[in-house]
């Protein structure tokens, strides 16, 4: 069992509210079937998507903080 799967099971069992989302890291010019899988020597991440992921996470956090004040 992967760590993510274990964490999801723990959250469901304890009913801990949360959010999980994926930010793609595959280069746009590489087809899904041509990309190397995780944990292989050929695996490559296109870090240009990280900026979008950070913006999304910050916005989720700010929105949550605003709703928590009410």
Secondary structure, 3 states (H helix, E strand, C coil): CCHHHHHHHHHHHHCCCCCCCCCCCCCCCCCHHHCCCCCCCCCCCCHHHHHHHHHHHHHHHHHHHHHHHC
